[in-house]
Amino acid sequence: MTTRPPDARGETPPGRVVETHVSVLRFDRDTVRKTKKPVRFPFVDFTSVRSRLVACLEEVGLNRRLAPDVYLGVEDIRDEAGHLVDAAVVMRRLPESRQLRALIERGVDVRDELTRVVHALAAFHSTGARSDDIDEAATPDSLLARWDADLDELEPLARRVLGVATVERERALSRRYLGARGDLLAERIRSGHIVDGHGDLRADSIFCLADGPRIIDRLEFDPRLRWGDEVADLAFLAMDLEALGHPDLSEHLMRTYFRLAGWRAPPGLLHFYIAQRAMVRAKVACWRVMQGDPQAASRARLHLEQCRHHLAAARPLVVIIGGAPRTGKSTLARALADTTDAVPLHSDGVRRDVAGASHQARVDRDGLDSGRYSSSTTRATYATLTARARALLRGGYSVILDATFPSAASRVAIETLAERFGADVVQIECTAPISVVAMRADRALDPGDMSEATREVAAALRSRREPWTTAHRLDTRAPVPRLVAECLEAIDQTPVGGQGT
């Protein structure tokens, strides 16, 4: 690679050559010529002149939708005898100082620029091609085949370049997600969210100009790699912004897009697609190392870690947080929900809904087996809690269930529900000494405190509890951050799909 220092404006002088894993770009004063390398990868074969020419023609045609004044045409490259030996995409040279990556690395506040990019992407997606073939790319079977193929390619590369022994946990987590989210993925297809998108949307490919953004480098060599959920397209850029050290910009990107689009995807779907994009970039970075770029190894490690983090965040979960009244269940559930993307469901709130009662705490609290604590209200509470969890799981969310769960039967019902939707179950039992429970029960009620269990009710319900040998027991006298950390560790240690990984 030619290395010439940038000038005072941050622009590289004519003559610079930049390589990617499949292309070579040569910079002139006003234009850039991009040729395809004569390489073969599992996803592309550019070893023939014709394949490179066709790819150049396809690239120009595709990219004029998002950058019509950038892609000038295709130039034949011939030998002295006039035989075609290669082809080049001819592009108008854009100011490198206005590249989104360059702006971010200089510390420029790019939120307004990113908002303009989102407007362009939302318009692009709204008019993008849709068809049955394109929809097929977003089915669980197609996504599973793609994940398996990518992981099969990544594993020997990661072993050779990064010393990673296996990607079996990544395989298990991706399969668990796809096995659990069939309803969600089908709804995404029915709702028209599957589109012929960009396919390679990164900060390097976006230039923020005064008259609007130019988005280049739409993937040309395999349309199936462009086909997918709108969220998958955005996930590529979200992944790249995060890799640049700006998860805040990633959040701004998604929040702005959802506001413009008028819909919102569950967080797990975004995590899943970010993981997929990061896995692809880890694979590409490994290839670059093998092509002679040792610096790409750090990018490969970063993207593999991104993949692992987001797959774990996408994992379908039902976290059962149980225990006797006043053992700190609700406090822990709220704190864990703040740390994860799971939706908390609190039985005390559900109990008030079932009873048709105010959500304000009251002084005249019901006694054992009466009023809100009657057996009929308790049965209806658990039935409603289960129904709400079912709706959330079907919609693609993970849930945290905060309730007493006094019997094995009450826990089995939730385990059965989780199994129905392919979610892994994590069981947490909160405990505290009787003296601590009594002290908590005797405190003046906070208006936001959903539990109204008295000292007597708490003691009686404690005595009725059946043993819970499968739960992780937590003494809630510990600081809340430590309790949350122990819950996260329990989640991580819970086998994926009920099997060791």
C-alpha positions in Angstrom: 0.0 0.0 0.0 1.3 3.4 -0.9 1.6 5.7 2.1 1.8 9.4 1.5 1.0 11.9 4.3 -2.1 14.0 4.1 -1.9 17.7 3.3 -2.8 20.5 5.6 -6.5 20.0 4.9 -6.4 16.3 5.8 -6.7 15.3 2.2 -4.3 12.7 0.7 -2.4 13.8 -2.4 -2.9 12.3 -5.9 -1.3 8.9 -6.4 -2.4 7.3 -3.1 -3.4 3.6 -3.4 -5.8 2.0 -0.8 -6.6 -1.7 -0.6 -9.5 -3.6 0.8 -9.9 -7.3 0.8 -11.5 -7.2 -2.7 -10.6 -3.9 -4.2 -7.8 -1.5 -5.0 -8.6 2.3 -5.1 -6.3 4.8 -6.9 -6.7 8.4 -6.1 -6.2 11.2 -8.7 -6.8 14.8 -8.1 -10.6 14.8 -8.9 -11.4 11.2 -9.4 -10.9 7.7 -7.8 -10.5 4.6 -9.9 -11.6 1.4 -8.2 -10.6 -2.0 -9.6 -11.5 -5.5 -8.3 -8.7 -7.8 -7.1 -8.5 -11.1 -9.0 -9.4 -13.0 -5.8 -11.7 -15.8 -4.8 -13.5 -16.0 -1.5 -16.4 -18.1 -0.4 -18.8 -15.3 -1.2 -17.2 -13.9 -4.5 -15.0 -15.0 -7.4 -13.2 -12.2 -9.3 -10.6 -14.4 -10.9 -11.9 -13.7 -14.5 -11.8 -10.4 -16.4 -15.5 -10.8 -17.2 -16.5 -11.2 -13.5 -14.7 -8.0 -12.6 -16.2 -6.1 -15.5 -19.7 -7.3 -14.6 -19.1 -6.3 -10.9 -18.0 -2.8 -11.9 -21.0 -2.3 -14.1 -23.3 -3.5 -11.3 -21.6 -1.3 -8.7 -22.2 1.8 -10.8 -25.8 1.0 -11.4 -26.6 0.2 -7.8 -24.8 3.1 -6.2 -26.3 5.8 -8.4 -29.4 5.5 -6.2 -27.7 6.9 -3.1 -24.9 8.9 -4.8 -26.0 9.8 -8.3 -23.3 12.4 -8.9 -20.4 10.3 -7.6 -20.4 7.2 -9.8 -19.3 8.5 -13.2 -19.0 5.2 -15.1 -16.9 2.2 -15.9 -13.6 2.4 -17.7 -12.1 -0.4 -19.8 -8.5 -1.3 -19.2 -6.8 -2.8 -22.3 -3.4 -4.0 -23.2 -1.3 -2.8 -26.1 -3.1 -5.2 -28.4 -6.5 -3.8 -27.4 -7.6 -6.8 -25.4 -9.7 -6.1 -22.3 -7.6 -7.1 -19.2 -9.5 -5.3 -16.5 -12.1 -2.7 -15.7 -12.4 0.2 -13.2 -15.2 2.1 -11.6 -14.6 5.8 -12.0 -15.9 8.0 -9.2 -15.9 11.6 -8.4 -13.4 12.1 -5.6 -15.1 13.2 -2.4 -13.4 15.3 0.3 -11.9 12.9 2.8 -12.2 15.5 5.5 -16.0 15.1 5.2 -16.0 11.3 5.6 -18.1 10.3 8.6 -15.3 8.3 10.1 -12.9 11.2 9.7 -15.3 13.7 11.4 -15.8 11.3 14.3 -12.1 10.7 14.8 -11.5 14.5 14.8 -14.1 14.8 17.6 -16.7 16.7 15.6 -20.3 16.5 16.9 -21.9 14.6 14.0 -25.4 14.1 15.4 -27.0 16.5 13.0 -25.0 15.0 10.1 -26.1 11.5 11.3 -29.7 12.7 11.3 -29.4 13.7 7.7 -28.0 10.3 6.9 -31.0 8.6 8.6 -33.4 10.7 6.5 -31.6 9.5 3.4 -31.7 5.9 4.5 -35.3 5.9 5.6 -36.3 7.3 2.1 -34.0 4.7 0.5 -35.6 1.8 2.4 -39.1 3.0 1.8 -38.7 2.8 -1.9 -36.3 -0.3 -2.0 -37.2 -3.4 -3.9 -39.3 -6.0 -2.1 -40.2 -9.5 -3.3 -40.8 -13.1 -2.2 -37.2 -13.9 -2.9 -36.0 -11.0 -0.8 -38.3 -11.9 2.0 -36.9 -15.4 2.0 -33.5 -14.1 3.0 -35.0 -13.0 6.4 -36.6 -16.3 7.3 -35.1 -18.3 10.2 -33.9 -21.1 7.9 -32.1 -18.7 5.6 -30.5 -16.7 8.4 -29.4 -19.9 10.1 -27.8 -21.2 6.9 -26.0 -17.8 6.6 -24.8 -17.8 10.2 -23.5 -21.4 9.9 -21.7 -20.7 6.7 -20.1 -17.5 8.1 -19.1 -19.3 11.3 -17.6 -22.2 9.3 -15.5 -19.7 7.4 -14.6 -17.6 10.5 -13.5 -20.5 12.8 -10.3 -21.5 11.0 -9.4 -17.9 10.4 -10.0 -16.9 14.0 -7.9 -19.9 15.1 -5.0 -19.0 12.8 -5.1 -15.2 13.2 -6.4 -14.7 16.8 -5.7 -18.1 18.5 -9.4 -18.5 19.2 -10.1 -22.2 19.8 -13.8 -22.4 18.8 -16.9 -20.4 17.9 -19.3 -23.0 19.2 -20.9 -20.6 21.8 -21.6 -18.1 19.0 -23.1 -20.9 17.0 -25.3 -22.0 19.9 -26.5 -18.4 20.7 -27.3 -17.6 17.1 -29.3 -20.9 16.7 -31.1 -20.2 20.0 -32.1 -16.7 18.9 -33.4 -18.0 15.5 -35.2 -20.9 17.1 -37.0 -18.6 19.6 -37.9 -15.7 17.3 -39.8 -17.3 14.5 -43.0 -15.3 15.3 -41.0 -12.0 15.3 -39.2 -12.7 12.1 -42.4 -13.8 10.4 -44.1 -10.5 11.5 -41.2 -8.5 10.2 -41.7 -10.1 6.8 -45.5 -9.6 6.9 -45.0 -6.0 7.8 -42.8 -5.3 4.8 -39.5 -4.6 6.6 -37.4 -6.9 4.3 -35.7 -4.9 1.6 -32.9 -4.9 -1.0 -30.7 -2.7 1.1 -27.2 -1.3 1.1 -25.4 -4.4 2.5 -22.2 -2.7 3.7 -23.2 0.5 5.4 -20.1 1.8 7.3 -18.8 5.1 8.4 -16.1 4.9 5.7 -18.9 4.9 3.1 -20.7 8.1 4.2 -19.6 11.6 3.2 -21.3 14.5 4.9 -21.5 17.3 2.3 -23.1 20.7 2.6 -26.0 19.7 0.2 -26.6 16.4 1.9 -24.9 13.0 2.5 -23.4 10.8 -0.2 -23.6 7.1 0.7 -21.3 5.0 -1.5 -20.1 1.4 -1.7 -23.4 -0.4 -1.9 -22.5 -4.1 -2.1 -22.7 -5.3 -5.7 -21.2 -8.8 -6.0 -24.1 -10.8 -4.4 -27.6 -9.4 -4.1 -28.4 -11.9 -1.4 -25.9 -10.2 0.9 -27.9 -7.0 0.5 -31.3 -8.6 1.1 -32.6 -8.4 4.7 -34.3 -6.5 7.4 -34.1 -2.7 7.4 -32.7 -3.2 10.9 -29.9 -5.4 9.5 -28.8 -2.5 7.2 -28.8 -0.1 10.1 -27.0 -2.6 12.3 -23.9 -2.4 10.1 -23.5 1.3 10.7 -24.5 0.9 14.4 -21.8 -1.7 14.8 -19.2 0.6 13.1 -20.1 3.6 15.2 -19.7 1.4 18.3 -16.4 0.1 17.1 -15.2 3.7 16.7 -15.9 4.2 20.4 -19.3 5.9 20.1 -22.2 3.8 21.3 -24.0 7.1 21.9 -24.0 7.7 18.2 -25.2 4.2 17.5 -28.2 4.8 19.9 -28.8 8.2 18.2 -28.9 6.4 14.8 -31.5 3.9 15.8 -33.6 6.3 17.9 -33.8 8.7 15.0 -34.6 6.1 12.4 -37.4 4.5 14.5 -38.9 8.0 15.0 -38.9 8.7 11.3 -40.1 5.2 10.3 -42.9 5.2 12.8 -42.1 1.8 14.2 -39.7 0.3 16.7 -38.0 -3.1 16.7 -37.3 -5.0 19.9 -33.8 -4.5 21.2 -32.9 -8.1 20.7 -33.4 -7.9 17.0 -30.9 -5.1 16.7 -28.4 -6.9 18.9 -28.8 -10.0 16.8 -28.1 -8.1 13.5 -25.2 -6.1 15.0 -23.7 -9.4 16.1 -24.0 -10.8 12.6 -22.4 -7.7 11.0 -19.6 -7.7 13.6 -18.9 -11.4 12.8 -18.7 -10.6 9.1 -16.2 -7.8 9.8 -14.1 -10.0 12.0 -13.9 -12.5 9.2 -12.9 -9.7 6.7 -10.3 -8.4 9.1 -8.8 -11.9 9.4 -8.5 -12.1 5.6 -6.8 -8.7 5.6 -4.2 -10.1 8.0 -3.6 -13.0 5.7 -3.2 -10.6 2.8 -0.4 -8.8 4.6 -2.0 -6.3 6.9 -1.0 -7.2 10.4 -2.8 -4.2 11.9 -6.1 -5.7 10.9 -5.7 -8.3 13.7 -6.8 -5.7 16.3 -9.9 -5.0 14.3 -10.7 -8.7 14.1 -10.4 -9.0 17.9 -12.6 -6.0 18.4 -15.3 -7.2 16.0 -15.3 -10.7 17.4 -15.8 -9.3 20.9 -18.7 -7.1 19.5 -20.2 -10.2 18.1 -20.0 -12.1 21.4 -21.4 -9.2 23.4 -24.4 -8.6 21.2 -25.2 -12.2 20.8 -25.4 -12.5 24.5 -27.6 -9.4 24.7 -29.9 -10.9 22.1 -30.3 -14.2 23.9 -34.0 -14.9 24.6 -34.4 -15.1 28.4 -37.0 -15.5 31.1 -35.4 -14.4 34.4 -37.5 -15.6 37.3 -36.8 -13.5 40.4 -38.7 -15.0 43.4 -38.6 -15.1 47.1 -40.8 -14.3 50.1 -42.3 -10.8 50.4 -39.9 -8.0 51.4 -36.7 -9.9 50.3 -35.8 -7.3 47.7 -37.2 -8.9 44.6 -38.6 -5.8 43.0 -35.5 -3.7 43.7 -33.3 -6.3 42.1 -35.7 -6.8 39.1 -35.7 -3.0 38.4 -31.9 -2.8 38.6 -31.4 -5.8 36.4 -33.9 -4.4 33.8 -31.8 -1.2 33.8 -28.7 -3.2 32.9 -30.3 -5.4 30.3 -33.0 -5.0 27.6 -35.4 -7.4 29.3 -38.9 -6.1 30.3 -39.7 -6.3 34.0 -43.1 -7.6 35.1 -43.9 -7.0 38.7 -46.6 -9.2 40.4 -47.5 -6.5 42.9 -48.5 -4.2 40.0 -50.3 -7.0 38.3 -52.1 -7.8 41.5 -53.4 -4.3 41.8 -54.6 -4.4 38.1 -56.4 -7.7 38.8 -58.0 -6.2 41.9 -59.0 -3.0 40.1 -57.2 -1.1 42.8 -55.2 2.1 42.8 -51.5 1.9 42.2 -50.9 4.2 45.1 -49.7 2.5 48.3 -52.2 2.6 51.1 -52.1 2.4 54.9 -55.0 0.0 55.4 -53.2 -3.0 54.0 -55.0 -6.3 53.4 -54.3 -9.3 55.7 -53.3 -12.8 54.8 -55.7 -14.6 52.4 -58.0 -11.6 52.1 -58.5 -8.8 49.7 -55.6 -8.5 47.3 -54.0 -11.6 48.9 -57.0 -13.9 48.5 -56.4 -17.1 46.8 -58.7 -16.2 43.8 -56.8 -12.8 43.3 -53.5 -14.6 43.6 -54.4 -17.2 40.9 -55.7 -14.4 38.6 -52.4 -12.5 39.3 -50.2 -15.3 38.2 -52.4 -16.0 35.2 -52.2 -12.4 34.1 -48.5 -12.3 34.7 -48.0 -15.3 32.5 -50.2 -13.9 29.8 -48.2 -10.6 29.7 -45.0 -12.6 29.6 -46.3 -14.6 26.7 -47.2 -11.5 24.7 -43.7 -10.0 25.2 -41.9 -13.3 24.3 -44.0 -13.6 21.1 -43.1 -10.0 20.3 -39.4 -10.7 20.6 -38.6 -9.4 24.1 -36.9 -11.1 27.0 -38.7 -10.7 30.4 -37.9 -10.5 34.1 -40.7 -11.9 36.3 -40.8 -10.5 39.8 -43.1 -12.5 42.0 -43.1 -14.7 45.1 -43.3 -18.0 43.2 -44.0 -19.9 46.3 -44.6 -23.4 44.8 -42.9 -25.6 42.3 -46.1 -25.5 40.2 -45.9 -21.7 39.9 -42.4 -22.0 38.6 -43.1 -24.9 36.2 -45.8 -22.8 34.5 -43.2 -20.2 33.6 -40.6 -22.7 32.6 -43.2 -24.3 30.2 -43.9 -20.9 28.8 -40.2 -20.2 28.2 -39.8 -23.6 26.5 -42.7 -22.8 24.2 -40.9 -19.7 23.0 -37.4 -21.1 23.0 -36.2 -18.8 25.8 -33.6 -19.9 28.4 -34.7 -19.7 32.0 -32.6 -18.2 34.8 -34.0 -18.7 38.3 -33.0 -16.3 41.1 -34.3 -16.6 44.7 -33.9 -13.6 46.9 -33.4 -14.2 50.6 -33.0 -12.0 53.7 -33.0 -12.7 57.5 -36.3 -12.5 59.2 -35.2 -9.4 61.1 -34.4 -7.6 57.9 -37.7 -8.6 56.3 -39.6 -7.4 59.4 -37.7 -4.1 59.3 -38.6 -3.6 55.7 -42.3 -4.5 56.3 -42.6 -2.0 59.1 -41.2 0.9 57.1 -43.7 3.7 56.1 -45.0 2.9 52.7 -43.5 4.8 49.8 -46.1 5.9 47.2 -44.0 4.0 44.6 -43.7 0.8 46.6 -46.0 -1.8 45.0 -45.7 -4.3 47.9 -48.0 -3.9 50.8 -47.2 -7.1 52.6 -47.2 -6.6 56.4 -44.8 -8.3 58.8 -47.4 -10.9 59.5 -48.2 -11.6 55.8 -44.5 -11.8 54.9 -43.8 -14.2 57.7 -46.8 -16.4 56.8 -46.0 -16.6 53.1 -42.4 -17.3 53.9 -43.4 -20.3 56.0 -45.6 -21.7 53.1 -42.7 -21.6 50.5 -41.7 -24.9 48.9 -38.0 -25.6 48.4 -36.4 -24.1 45.3 -33.3 -26.1 44.8 -32.7 -25.1 41.2 -32.5 -21.3 41.9 -29.4 -19.2 42.5 -29.9 -17.8 46.0 -29.0 -14.2 46.7 -28.8 -12.5 50.1 -30.2 -9.1 49.3 -28.4 -7.4 52.1 -25.5 -7.1 49.6 -25.3 -3.9 47.6 -27.5 -3.8 44.6 -24.7 -3.5 42.0 -23.1 -6.7 43.4 -26.5 -8.5 43.2 -26.9 -7.4 39.6 -23.4 -8.6 38.8 -24.3 -12.0 40.4 -27.5 -12.2 38.3 -25.5 -11.4 35.1 -23.0 -14.2 36.0 -25.9 -16.6 36.6 -27.3 -15.7 33.2 -23.9 -16.3 31.6 -23.5 -19.6 33.3 -26.9 -20.9 32.3 -26.4 -23.3 29.4 -27.7 -22.1 26.1 -30.7 -24.2 25.0 -30.3 -26.3 28.1 -27.1 -27.8 26.9 -23.5 -27.1 27.8 -21.5 -24.8 25.5 
